[in-house]
């Protein structure tokens, strides 16, 4: 359960103000079809984060030396800094669903591609390396993405005006920092 809860919390907070959350708001305001957008986000995230957790899990199984554990801990600290860098998206760029694809497929493809190399995907790789339960990590990171993005789809612009994204980004950064420091402390035998 620790893998599920940790993954959910980290990704939900890291997603606040992230470019994929901005993409969710943009898709919602342009297409005004929340259900296909939500399902597109869900399936894109499941696929992307399963692959990311699998990579992290595979690397952790091969690299069991202390230096690798230190690298994972330091990656969480780096994620803390990266979380403080706000993402932007060009809202004036034309956005149309391909005539045959529809809103679901457009969202699915856009989310999968935009999530590549994103901080939540990198966090999922690190979580997959830290925890032995690949499915709990995937479920947790996907749940975290949905917690952050479903309200963005449903409430779009109103949410962006009322929620202090910077405070959420700082909270997410502190969570990543705490996890990285906790891992370093446990490697040193302090906890």
LINHU-V132846 format. One record per residue. N is the residue number from 0. SS is DSSP state (A for helix, B for strand, O for the rest). NEAR is the number of other ideal C-beta (glycine too) atoms within 8 Angstrom. D_FIRST is the distance of its C-alpha to the first C-alpha in Angstrom with 1 decimal. Layout:
BEGIN
((N:SS:NEAR:D_FIRST) (N:SS:NEAR:D_FIRST))
END
This chain:
BEGIN
((0:O:5:0.0) (1:A:6:3.8) (2:A:13:5.4) (3:A:13:5.1) (4:A:9:6.1) (5:A:12:8.4) (6:A:18:9.8) (7:A:13:10.6) (8:A:10:12.2) (9:A:16:14.1) (10:A:17:15.5) (11:A:13:16.4) (12:A:13:18.3) (13:A:15:19.8) (14:O:14:21.0) (15:O:14:23.2) (16:O:10:26.7) (17:O:13:25.8) (18:A:10:28.4) (19:A:14:26.2) (20:A:13:25.9) (21:A:12:29.6) (22:A:12:30.1) (23:A:14:28.3) (24:A:14:30.7) (25:A:11:33.6) (26:A:15:32.9) (27:A:14:32.6) (28:A:8:35.8) (29:A:7:37.7) (30:A:10:36.8) (31:O:6:35.9) (32:O:7:33.9) (33:A:9:30.4) (34:A:6:29.0) (35:A:12:29.9) (36:A:16:28.7) (37:A:12:25.3) (38:A:10:25.0) (39:A:16:26.4) (40:A:16:23.8) (41:A:10:21.0) (42:A:9:22.4) (43:A:15:23.5) (44:A:14:20.1) (45:A:10:18.4) (46:A:9:21.1) (47:A:13:21.3) (48:A:17:17.7) (49:A:10:17.2) (50:A:8:20.3) (51:A:14:19.3) (52:A:16:15.9) (53:A:10:18.0) (54:A:10:20.6) (55:A:16:18.2) (56:A:13:16.7) (57:A:8:20.3) (58:A:11:21.6) (59:A:13:19.1) (60:A:7:20.1) (61:A:6:23.7) (62:O:7:23.8) (63:O:6:22.3) (64:O:6:24.9) (65:A:6:24.4) (66:A:6:26.2) (67:A:12:23.6) (68:A:10:20.8) (69:A:10:23.3) (70:A:8:23.8) (71:A:13:20.1) (72:A:13:20.1) (73:A:10:23.4) (74:A:11:22.3) (75:A:15:19.8) (76:A:12:22.8) (77:A:8:25.0) (78:A:15:22.6) (79:A:14:23.1) (80:A:9:26.8) (81:A:9:26.6) (82:A:13:24.7) (83:O:9:27.8) (84:O:6:30.1) (85:O:8:30.5) (86:O:8:30.7) (87:O:6:33.6) (88:O:8:34.6) (89:O:5:38.2) (90:O:5:38.5) (91:O:3:42.1) (92:O:5:41.4) (93:O:3:42.3) (94:O:6:39.5) (95:O:4:40.4) (96:O:9:38.7) (97:O:8:40.5) (98:O:4:42.8) (99:O:4:41.3) (100:O:8:37.7) (101:A:9:36.9) (102:A:12:34.3) (103:A:10:31.2) (104:A:11:32.3) (105:A:14:33.4) (106:A:15:30.0) (107:A:11:28.2) (108:A:10:30.4) (109:A:12:30.6) (110:A:16:26.9) (111:A:11:26.2) (112:A:7:29.1) (113:A:10:28.6) (114:A:13:24.9) (115:O:8:26.3) (116:O:4:26.2) (117:O:11:24.8) (118:A:10:22.7) (119:A:16:19.6) (120:A:13:20.2) (121:A:13:20.9) (122:A:15:17.6) (123:A:17:15.8) (124:A:13:17.9) (125:A:13:17.0) (126:A:17:13.2) (127:A:16:13.8) (128:A:11:15.9) (129:A:9:13.5) (130:O:11:10.4) (131:O:5:11.2) (132:O:8:9.2) (133:A:11:11.8) (134:A:6:10.9) (135:A:12:7.4) (136:A:19:9.5) (137:A:13:12.3) (138:A:10:10.8) (139:A:16:9.5) (140:A:20:12.9) (141:A:12:14.7) (142:A:13:13.4) (143:A:18:14.4) (144:A:16:17.7) (145:A:12:18.3) (146:A:11:17.7) (147:A:14:20.3) (148:A:14:22.7) (149:A:10:23.1) (150:A:9:24.8) (151:A:14:26.8) (152:A:15:28.1) (153:A:8:28.8) (154:A:8:30.3) (155:A:11:31.4) (156:A:8:34.3) (157:A:7:33.9) (158:A:11:30.4) (159:A:10:31.6) (160:A:5:34.4) (161:A:5:32.4) (162:O:7:29.2) (163:O:5:29.8) (164:A:10:28.1) (165:A:8:29.1) (166:A:7:27.2) (167:A:12:24.0) (168:A:13:24.7) (169:A:9:25.3) (170:A:10:22.0) (171:A:13:20.2) (172:A:12:22.3) (173:A:9:21.6) (174:A:12:17.8) (175:A:16:18.5) (176:A:11:21.0) (177:A:8:18.9) (178:A:11:16.2) (179:A:15:19.1) (180:A:10:20.9) (181:A:9:18.0) (182:A:13:17.8) (183:A:11:21.6) (184:A:9:21.7) (185:A:9:19.4) (186:A:10:21.6) (187:A:6:24.6) (188:O:5:23.3) (189:O:5:23.6) (190:O:5:20.1))
END
